[in-house]
Amino acid sequence: MQHTWTGGDLIFSYCTDGDLPEISRMLSKESVCRWLFFGPNAVEVTRSYFLPLIEGMQAALLEGRTPDHHVFTLRLHRTGEFVGQCALFPVDFSPGSYLVGYQIDDTHWGKGYGTLACRFLVYVAFAVLDGYRLNGDAVAGNTASLRVMEKCGFVREGLQRGYWHARGGCHDRVLLGLLRDDLPAGCIEPLAGAFSAR
Ligand SMILES: CC(C)(COP(=O)(O)OP(=O)(O)OC[C@H]1O[C@@H](n2cnc3c(N)ncnc32)[C@H](O)[C@@H]1OP(=O)(O)O)[C@@H](O)C(=O)NCCC(=O)NCCS
């Protein structure tokens, strides 16, 4: 199984423990967590959440198996600078259905990387993992994230009122979905052309 891809001016690679300091620093920022239902987190909290996921992924990759979870680190191709992360999490009892997630560090917002990360997840889910459905969710006020998903073809499917409790208040959760069958015929191949093996 492939570990690393390039797309645009980013490198996407399965997360390792060497990425944890930069991921932890990003998720300790109030700006990045403003619309998340978790965080800002202490470094140790982020580390203890991600470490078992990373160990599981790396063990699978070493043995040539497809991991259950797919957490990717995004870096600038040219310099290796950390940009953010994105992930596909399996949906219980529904092989081929995944929840998408992405966080871009605030120093790199507004450059199209959120959209590129989400597009990469669409590519991995449908072209690499042969999935059939992607699930997305966002706090109703997270305009940028909703726009990212809609630019990648997700459609709004519902709203759960007062679903998340964070920062002293309750927040509505917007639900989105993208079925492989929603994508126009012949649109997976260009996606595969946009993300190449490294
Ligand atoms: C949401 C997030 C991923 C967007 O990443 P980004 O790299 O800044 O997004 P892009 O540059 O690809 O922009 C995507 C679209 O959102 C719009 N957008 C970006 N920031 C915006 C903002 N603050 N308000 C409204 N729209 C915004 C852009 O204009 C663009 O739309 P357009 O092409 O129609 O102009 C990033 O802000 C982030 O990581 N935030 C913190 C974590 C988070 O909220 N993750 C998502 C959880 S559901």
The ligand as an SDF file (V2000), in Angstrom:
LIG
                    3D

 48 50  0  0  0  0  0  0  0  0999 V2000
  -12.0070   25.0660    7.3980 C   0  0  0  0  0  0  0  0  0  0  0  0
  -10.6020   25.0520    6.8360 C   0  0  0  0  0  0  0  0  0  0  0  0
  -10.1710   23.6200    6.5930 C   0  0  0  0  0  0  0  0  0  0  0  0
  -10.5850   25.8220    5.5000 C   0  0  0  0  0  0  0  0  0  0  0  0
   -9.2880   25.6840    4.9700 O   0  0  0  0  0  0  0  0  0  0  0  0
   -8.6780   26.7540    3.9470 P   0  0  0  0  0  0  0  0  0  0  0  0
   -7.4140   26.1840    3.4190 O   0  0  0  0  0  0  0  0  0  0  0  0
   -8.5950   28.0830    4.5790 O   0  0  0  0  0  0  0  0  0  0  0  0
   -9.8160   26.7500    2.8300 O   0  0  0  0  0  0  0  0  0  0  0  0
   -9.6660   27.1170    1.2800 P   0  0  0  0  0  0  0  0  0  0  0  0
   -8.5700   28.1270    1.0950 O   0  0  0  0  0  0  0  0  0  0  0  0
   -9.5670   25.8480    0.5110 O   0  0  0  0  0  0  0  0  0  0  0  0
  -11.0590   27.8390    1.0010 O   0  0  0  0  0  0  0  0  0  0  0  0
  -12.2420   27.1080    0.8050 C   0  0  0  0  0  0  0  0  0  0  0  0
  -13.4190   28.0200    0.6160 C   0  0  0  0  0  0  0  0  0  0  0  0
  -13.8180   28.5490    1.8750 O   0  0  0  0  0  0  0  0  0  0  0  0
  -13.8460   29.9720    1.8110 C   0  0  0  0  0  0  0  0  0  0  0  0
  -13.3910   30.4740    3.0900 N   0  0  0  0  0  0  0  0  0  0  0  0
  -12.1720   30.3210    3.6350 C   0  0  0  0  0  0  0  0  0  0  0  0
  -12.1370   30.9100    4.8450 N   0  0  0  0  0  0  0  0  0  0  0  0
  -13.3760   31.4380    5.0440 C   0  0  0  0  0  0  0  0  0  0  0  0
  -13.9810   32.1450    6.1240 C   0  0  0  0  0  0  0  0  0  0  0  0
  -13.3030   32.4350    7.2430 N   0  0  0  0  0  0  0  0  0  0  0  0
  -15.2700   32.5160    5.9960 N   0  0  0  0  0  0  0  0  0  0  0  0
  -15.9610   32.2260    4.8830 C   0  0  0  0  0  0  0  0  0  0  0  0
  -15.4480   31.5310    3.8350 N   0  0  0  0  0  0  0  0  0  0  0  0
  -14.1720   31.1610    3.9230 C   0  0  0  0  0  0  0  0  0  0  0  0
  -12.8750   30.3320    0.6920 C   0  0  0  0  0  0  0  0  0  0  0  0
  -13.1700   31.6160    0.1680 O   0  0  0  0  0  0  0  0  0  0  0  0
  -13.1350   29.2130   -0.2920 C   0  0  0  0  0  0  0  0  0  0  0  0
  -14.3240   29.3950   -1.0250 O   0  0  0  0  0  0  0  0  0  0  0  0
  -14.3000   30.0120   -2.5330 P   0  0  0  0  0  0  0  0  0  0  0  0
  -13.3680   29.1460   -3.3240 O   0  0  0  0  0  0  0  0  0  0  0  0
  -15.7290   29.9420   -2.9510 O   0  0  0  0  0  0  0  0  0  0  0  0
  -13.7730   31.4170   -2.4160 O   0  0  0  0  0  0  0  0  0  0  0  0
   -9.5920   25.7650    7.7800 C   0  0  0  0  0  0  0  0  0  0  0  0
  -10.0620   27.0550    8.0250 O   0  0  0  0  0  0  0  0  0  0  0  0
   -9.4120   25.0430    9.0900 C   0  0  0  0  0  0  0  0  0  0  0  0
   -8.6620   24.0830    9.1700 O   0  0  0  0  0  0  0  0  0  0  0  0
  -10.0790   25.5220   10.1510 N   0  0  0  0  0  0  0  0  0  0  0  0
   -9.9080   24.9820   11.4990 C   0  0  0  0  0  0  0  0  0  0  0  0
  -10.3180   23.5260   11.6300 C   0  0  0  0  0  0  0  0  0  0  0  0
  -11.6890   23.2270   11.0460 C   0  0  0  0  0  0  0  0  0  0  0  0
  -12.6300   23.9880   11.2250 O   0  0  0  0  0  0  0  0  0  0  0  0
  -11.7730   22.0850   10.3630 N   0  0  0  0  0  0  0  0  0  0  0  0
  -13.0040   21.6240    9.7770 C   0  0  0  0  0  0  0  0  0  0  0  0
  -13.8270   20.9310   10.7930 C   0  0  0  0  0  0  0  0  0  0  0  0
  -15.4090   20.4460   10.1340 S   0  0  0  0  0  0  0  0  0  0  0  0
  1  2  1  0
  2  3  1  0
  2  4  1  0
  2 36  1  0
  4  5  1  0
  5  6  1  0
  6  7  2  0
  6  8  1  0
  6  9  1  0
  9 10  1  0
 10 11  2  0
 10 12  1  0
 10 13  1  0
 13 14  1  0
 14 15  1  0
 15 16  1  0
 15 30  1  0
 16 17  1  0
 17 18  1  0
 17 28  1  0
 18 19  1  0
 18 27  1  0
 19 20  2  0
 20 21  1  0
 21 22  1  0
 21 27  2  0
 22 23  1  0
 22 24  2  0
 24 25  1  0
 25 26  2  0
 26 27  1  0
 28 29  1  0
 28 30  1  0
 30 31  1  0
 31 32  1  0
 32 33  2  0
 32 34  1  0
 32 35  1  0
 36 37  1  0
 36 38  1  0
 38 39  2  0
 38 40  1  0
 40 41  1  0
 41 42  1  0
 42 43  1  0
 43 44  2  0
 43 45  1  0
 45 46  1  0
 46 47  1  0
 47 48  1  0
M  END
$$$$
